[in-house]
C-alpha cells in the first residue's frame, strides 16, 4: 500500500497504463513566439495537440507587458482560427489598473472568456514584487478587478511546494483561498515531480476549506538543464533519482524524449490512481511529449480510434 491507501500498480499485477478509459480532461499552456521559427513551432504544436480535445489552451503573458503584443496576437489567432477554448494569461506586475482593464477588454473583444490571473514576478529572480502605484497589489485584487470588467471565467495559480515569496506554506494557502474567494473557479498548480507532493498539498488545501478544483501542472522534460533552472526559480524540488535518470541525456534527444514521456506519464498515472482526472500541461510549445502522455493516459487521437480493418 502507498501513503494514500492505494495498491501500487505492480502489486495489482497490471501493466502501468493498462485499460485506462481516457476519462480525463487536459489543458495545454503555450507561450507567444518571438521569431518566425518559433512561430512556426508554436502553430505546429497547436495543430498536433488540438485533436487531443483540450478543455482549454492558455497563452502566457510576460510581467510588465514584455510579451503583450505577441501574446495578444497569438490569442487572437487561436480564438479566430481554431475551435479551441482560449485562456489568456494576465498579470498585474508593472501595470496600472487602467492598463489591465485595457488589455482585458482587448481579450474580451477577441472572443476570450477565460483569464489565467497571476500577480507576476517582481523582475529578475530574487527581486521582490513591487506593485505599480496605480495597480493591483495581489492576484486576489486582480481577480476582483477582472470580475468587475467582464464576466470572465478565471483560473489562478497554486504552489504545491509553496511560492518563493510566501512567508510560510500556511500563508501561501491563505493567499490561494483569497484568490478563489475573490471569484476564481479553479487553480492550476505549478509543476512538481512527485505525486505525493501534489496529493499532500491537495489534502492541506481541503483542510483549509478550499473546495475549488486544483489541477496539477505537468512539465514534461524537454531539456533537463533547463528544467532544473525552471525548478530553482519557482522552488520546485528535482528529486535525486530524476537527476540520475536524465544524466547525460541532454545531448541525446531521442532517448531523452522516451525517458521524459515515461517519467511524466507515470507521474500522471499515480495521480490518476488517487482520483485526479484533470491535467494541465506546460508544453513549452512542443507537442510530442504531451501527445505521448495523453495517449498513455487513454486520450487517443481521433485516427487511432478507427477500427483496424
C-alpha positions in Angstrom: 0.0 0.0 0.0 1.2 3.6 -0.6 0.8 6.6 1.7 -2.7 7.2 0.4 -4.1 3.7 0.8 -4.0 2.5 -2.8 -2.3 -0.5 -4.2 0.9 0.1 -6.0 0.4 -0.7 -9.7 3.0 -3.5 -9.5 1.1 -5.1 -6.6 -2.1 -5.0 -8.7 -0.5 -7.2 -11.3 -1.4 -5.0 -14.2 0.8 -3.0 -16.6 1.0 0.6 -15.6 -1.2 2.0 -18.3 -3.5 -0.9 -19.0 -7.1 -0.3 -19.8 -7.3 3.4 -19.0 -10.6 4.7 -20.3 -9.4 8.1 -21.2 -11.8 9.8 -18.8 -9.6 12.7 -18.2 -9.6 16.4 -19.1 -6.5 18.0 -20.3 -5.4 21.6 -21.0 -2.3 23.0 -22.6 -0.1 26.0 -22.0 1.7 27.8 -24.8 3.9 30.9 -24.9 4.0 33.7 -27.6 6.7 33.3 -30.2 9.5 35.8 -30.6 10.8 34.8 -34.0 9.4 33.4 -37.3 10.9 30.0 -36.5 9.4 30.0 -33.0 6.0 31.0 -34.5 6.1 28.0 -36.9 6.9 25.8 -33.9 4.0 27.1 -31.9 1.4 26.6 -34.6 2.7 23.2 -35.4 2.4 22.2 -31.7 -1.2 23.7 -31.6 -2.1 21.7 -34.7 -0.8 18.5 -33.3 -2.3 18.9 -29.8 -5.8 20.2 -30.8 -7.0 16.7 -31.7 -6.4 15.6 -28.1 -9.5 17.6 -27.3 -8.3 20.0 -24.6 -10.8 21.6 -22.3 -8.9 24.9 -23.0 -5.5 26.1 -24.1 -3.7 29.1 -22.4 -1.3 31.7 -23.7 1.3 33.2 -21.3 1.9 36.9 -20.9 5.1 38.4 -19.6 5.2 40.5 -16.5 5.1 44.2 -17.2 3.8 43.6 -20.7 7.1 42.2 -22.1 5.2 39.9 -24.5 2.0 41.9 -24.6 1.7 42.3 -28.4 2.9 38.8 -29.2 0.5 37.3 -26.6 -2.4 39.3 -27.9 -1.7 38.4 -31.5 -1.4 34.7 -30.6 -4.6 34.8 -28.5 -6.4 36.5 -31.4 -5.2 33.9 -33.9 -6.1 31.0 -31.5 -9.6 32.4 -31.0 -10.3 33.2 -34.6 -8.6 30.3 -36.4 -9.2 27.3 -34.1 -12.2 25.9 -32.3 -10.2 25.8 -29.0 -11.4 27.5 -25.8 -8.6 30.0 -25.2 -7.5 31.3 -21.9 -5.3 34.4 -21.8 -2.8 34.9 -19.1 -2.8 38.3 -17.4 -0.6 39.7 -14.8 -0.6 42.9 -12.7 3.1 43.3 -12.4 4.3 46.6 -13.7 0.8 47.6 -14.9 -1.8 50.1 -13.7 -5.4 49.1 -13.2 -6.2 51.0 -16.4 -3.5 49.0 -18.3 -5.1 45.8 -17.0 -8.6 46.9 -17.9 -7.5 47.9 -21.4 -5.9 44.5 -22.1 -8.7 42.6 -20.6 -11.2 44.4 -22.8 -9.0 43.6 -25.9 -9.0 39.9 -24.9 -12.8 40.1 -24.5 -13.2 41.7 -27.9 -11.1 38.9 -29.4 -13.6 36.3 -28.1 -11.6 35.3 -25.0 -13.8 34.5 -22.0 -11.3 32.8 -19.8 -8.4 34.5 -18.0 -5.5 33.0 -16.0 -4.9 35.7 -13.4 -1.4 36.0 -12.0 0.3 38.5 -9.8 3.5 38.2 -11.9 7.1 38.4 -10.9 8.9 41.4 -9.5 11.7 41.3 -12.0 14.9 39.3 -12.0 15.0 36.1 -9.9 15.3 37.0 -6.2 13.9 40.5 -6.5 10.8 41.4 -4.5 7.5 42.2 -6.1 6.6 45.9 -6.0 3.1 46.8 -7.2 2.5 49.5 -9.6 1.5 52.7 -7.8 -1.9 52.7 -9.6 -2.0 48.9 -9.9 -3.3 45.8 -8.2 -1.2 44.7 -5.2 -2.0 41.0 -5.5 -3.6 38.3 -7.6 -6.7 38.3 -5.4 -7.1 42.0 -6.1 -6.6 41.3 -9.8 -9.3 38.7 -9.8 -11.8 41.1 -8.2 -10.9 43.7 -10.7 -11.4 41.4 -13.7 -14.8 40.3 -12.3 -15.8 44.0 -12.5 -14.6 44.4 -16.1 -16.4 41.4 -17.6 -17.9 38.0 -16.6 -14.6 36.1 -17.2 -14.0 32.6 -16.1 -10.9 33.0 -14.0 -8.2 30.5 -13.1 -5.3 31.2 -10.7 -2.0 29.6 -9.7 -1.3 27.2 -6.8 2.1 26.2 -5.5 2.3 22.6 -4.1 5.8 23.4 -2.8 5.0 27.0 -1.7 5.6 30.2 -3.6 9.1 31.5 -3.1 7.8 34.9 -1.8 5.4 33.3 0.7 6.1 33.8 4.4 5.1 30.2 5.0 3.2 27.3 3.5 0.1 28.3 5.6 0.4 31.9 4.3 0.6 30.6 0.8 -2.6 28.6 1.2 -4.3 31.6 2.7 -3.4 33.5 -0.4 -4.8 30.8 -2.6 -8.0 30.9 -0.7 -8.3 34.6 -1.1 -7.9 34.3 -4.9 -10.6 31.7 -5.1 -12.9 33.6 -2.7 -12.4 36.7 -4.9 -14.0 34.8 -7.8 -11.6 32.4 -9.4 -13.1 29.0 -10.3 -10.0 26.8 -10.3 -6.3 26.7 -9.5 -3.6 25.5 -11.9 -0.7 24.2 -10.0 3.0 24.9 -10.5 4.8 21.9 -11.9 6.2 19.3 -9.5 7.9 15.9 -9.9 6.5 13.8 -7.0 2.9 12.6 -6.9 2.9 12.7 -3.1 3.9 16.4 -3.2 0.7 17.3 -5.0 -1.5 14.9 -3.0 -0.3 16.2 0.3 -0.9 19.8 -1.0 -4.4 18.8 -2.1 -5.2 17.4 1.3 -3.9 20.5 3.1 -6.0 22.7 0.8 -9.1 20.7 1.6 -8.3 21.0 5.3 -8.0 24.8 4.8 -11.6 24.9 3.4 -10.6 25.1 -0.3 -13.1 23.1 -2.3 -12.4 24.5 -5.8 -10.6 22.2 -8.3 -6.8 22.3 -8.1 -5.4 21.0 -11.4 -1.9 19.5 -11.3 0.6 21.2 -13.7 2.7 18.7 -15.6 6.1 19.7 -17.1 7.5 17.1 -19.5 11.3 17.4 -19.6 12.4 18.7 -22.9 15.8 19.6 -21.6 16.9 18.6 -18.1 19.3 21.5 -17.6 16.6 24.0 -18.5 14.1 22.1 -16.2 16.5 22.5 -13.3 16.6 26.3 -13.9 12.8 26.5 -14.0 12.6 24.5 -10.8 15.1 26.6 -9.0 13.2 29.8 -10.0 9.9 28.6 -8.6 11.0 26.5 -5.6 10.2 23.1 -7.1 12.3 20.1 -5.9 14.0 18.0 -8.5 14.4 14.5 -6.9 17.9 13.0 -7.0 16.6 9.9 -8.8 15.3 12.1 -11.6 18.7 13.8 -12.0 20.4 10.4 -12.2 17.8 9.2 -14.8 18.4 12.1 -17.1 22.2 12.2 -16.6 23.9 12.6 -19.9 20.7 12.7 -22.0 20.6 16.5 -22.9 22.8 15.8 -25.9 20.8 12.7 -26.9 17.2 13.9 -27.8 15.7 10.6 -28.9 16.3 8.6 -25.7 15.6 11.7 -23.6 12.2 12.0 -25.1 11.4 8.4 -24.3 12.6 8.8 -20.7 10.7 12.1 -20.3 7.4 10.7 -21.6 7.7 7.7 -19.4 8.5 9.8 -16.2 5.7 12.3 -16.8 3.2 9.7 -17.7 3.9 7.6 -14.6 3.5 10.8 -12.5 0.1 11.3 -14.1 -0.9 7.7 -13.7 -0.1 7.8 -10.0 -2.2 10.9 -9.7 -5.0 9.2 -11.7 -4.9 6.4 -9.2 -5.7 8.9 -6.4 -8.7 10.3 -8.2 -7.2 13.1 -10.3 -8.9 13.5 -13.7 -7.7 16.9 -14.8 -4.2 17.7 -16.0 -2.6 20.9 -17.2 0.5 20.5 -19.4 3.3 23.1 -19.8 4.1 22.2 -23.4 6.9 24.7 -24.0 5.4 24.9 -27.5 6.4 21.3 -28.2 3.8 18.7 -28.9 5.3 15.2 -29.0 5.8 14.6 -25.3 2.4 15.8 -24.3 0.8 13.9 -27.1 2.5 10.7 -25.9 1.5 11.2 -22.3 -2.1 11.9 -23.3 -2.1 8.7 -25.4 -0.7 6.6 -22.4 -3.5 8.1 -20.2 -6.1 6.9 -22.7 -6.8 10.1 -24.5 -6.3 8.8 -28.0 -6.0 10.8 -31.2 -9.1 10.5 -33.5 -7.3 8.5 -36.2 -6.3 6.0 -33.5 -9.9 5.3 -32.6 -10.8 3.9 -36.0 -11.2 0.1 -36.1 -8.4 -1.8 -37.7 -9.5 -3.4 -41.0 
